[in-house]
Amino acid sequence: MSLEGTVERREGSPAGNGNGPVVKQPAPPARPTYGDRRLRLNPNTDHKPDRYDDVQSEYDSAIFSSLERHLPPSMLDASRDAKVEFMKEILSRYLPEGERNRVQRHKEYRKKLMSAYQPLHKELYSLHPSAFFVPSFHKAINDNTEESFRNFLCEPSPGIYTFPLFQPSFCELLLDEVENFEKWVNTVKFKIMRPNTMNKYGAVLDDFGLEAMLNKLIEEFVSPLAKVFFPEVGGSTLDSHHGFVVEYGKEKDVELGFHVDDAEVTLNVCLGKDFFGGDLFFRGIRCDKHVNTETQPEQEILDYSHVPGQAVLHRGRHRHGARPTTSGHRINMLLWCRSSVFREMKKYQKDFSSWCGECQREKKERQGQSVAATKLAFFKAGGGSNT
Ligand SMILES: [Zn+2]
């Protein structure tokens, strides 16, 4: 047995909230086009980007600062307005109009939720590293070297990193907050959006006020790891995320099919509580083209048992699923970390999948064939004999 059926793409933020009228958006103004001027693959790290906090846009201001380093050199000294226009033009190609309307509707949904929901534990809504994280994790990130990371985490299979992350008291507070949120949702009969297309239970943390805290958590504590371990999938340019909890158990979701995440880098942390089963299974990293190919049994199979407080960090394209949680109640926090730069680059670059296990296997096979062909030609030509 090497592959458990067809891989699904697990999408975030389902479209439409079915709650109140859809706000019709004015048609977007005509935008100047910039021909085929392209972003640079490698960021200009010496360039200090402008601040975009005050720019009115459906995109997070951090995306502009991050993209700016990838602008063509001729654009770097342009006015901030010109840069914004150029970047909006690129981003609008990335988000078609239907998607933009969806983003706008989601913004309004979130505003509505946040103005009505009263947080239970206010201390969760800003990042307190020493209260949230176990000291060894905090220290490894502060030391900020590959060596300090490697001394601290385990890599049970290539590209999968596990490590203790949250203190038990933090897990408890977060579980409590999620429970409080769900109780509130039920009391006021607010129709909430579920975290993605595959989970019917759970909640989007970003939707009820935790977005800023999670942004900081990713920027300061996930990005340093992603930069070192996943640079080839945009790990050094993470600039947005989707943060949510999923719930498994008898009256919740039981298991999760085989899939890849809509993320460049995924952080999956078990928060509790008591449960049996629910193991994660991993089956190799794949590009779009190869997402349904066979698993290589010696290198690509890993089963992992969740431990509360412990995190698993992997590429979004690392195929995985969750086995049934056979008893009890399991809640995990997921952070899907994304890179707009990586997604934009992927469109221009043909060979953009050096990280795919199947692309690597094919390449090796081609190399093997060409070595064999060279050898054969060599022997046919009489090489290798002493006469
Ligand atoms: Zn591939």
Residues whose N, C-alpha, C, O or C-beta is under 5 A from the ligand:
A	BS01	ZN	C287 H290 S353 C356 E358 C359
